[in-house]
């Protein structure tokens, strides 16, 4: 099927999706969740094809982790769809209604965006998450995954389309572009005749390519050079536990901690405790001069390290002499994703929350919580690091627009 045909199909499907009632949408999501679990062997077999290619091509362990499906992850995909079904439907919600002096009632209500295009890499769970969120909000979705996950994506999309058919809803609510070439991706970015918004989800290269080349409006999701600042008043046991979780719980994700900023007054005490804990996962440390003086086996950090999203068992450590210096460093090198402070000082916590420029800012908690599922959205379409329309984990409301509705009783403009 050509891109033009896919675009026409999505545009044709969108009007019927826009007016689906909530109960039918939720029924489709429940059916899809059940079918993903029922047909898990089919999904695992397809995923193994992708994993074999990835290993043969020498893919890094962190990227293989992104690609891999398991029974637990399939259950997670299904649970995400069930959670979306349980959430309030935002479509049709009237946000305001005011009466003008001339008697006109002017209101605003939520409506679907229309046709949503998503270009993404690796993670096959995105196929199910994107469908669930777009379908609940009355949008048609066109998906363009990467070549590394193509077998998994085809299998998931096949199950989702079958679930739509089972419920009597157009299968073209979701379409997967199976051609994984760069030429097709470039052509997709210019399909503005049919696609209302394009969302890239992946590495910095993909996101930059979409932002620079798309003729479709783009919601930019970002890479995650996430920092944790350990303040001079921090509880060090808490700090070590949070850093260990944020760095090692899953290294391949954009909300993993990549860089540590430490107040110089507690560096001597913190570093031995942290090294001992991180050695459990063989985490490589790259530090500034002060860090290297304390520990000879720390690799000297370069300027590149401060802005690096490693997606690996590597952590950079920068020493600062004040909260001001910490905030300045983080705002210079972060990617607008997730930043955290470990502190017992309320004023320092409030300053960090107010002055750090990022989509999610934490006090005494791991950055790993920046996630649609953890935020109660059921799933997410991505983590938006831009500032227009949507920012942070993109749940249902981020996939809606608004329109004005006006009630009159014969008014004409003088």
Beta strands, then each sheet from edge to edge (+ up, - down):
strand 1: 94-99
strand 2: 105-112
strand 3: 115-120
strand 4: 140-144
strand 5: 174-176
strand 6: 197-201
strand 7: 218-220
strand 8: 226-230
strand 9: 257-263
strand 10: 284-287
strand 11: 299-300
strand 12: 314-320
strand 13: 338-342
strand 14: 360-363
strand 15: 383-384
strand 16: 392-393
strand 17: 400-407
sheet 1: 1+ 2- 17+
sheet 2: 5+ 4+ 3+ 6+ 7+
sheet 3: 11+ 10+ 12+ 9+ 8+ 13+ 14+
sheet 4: 15+ 16-
end
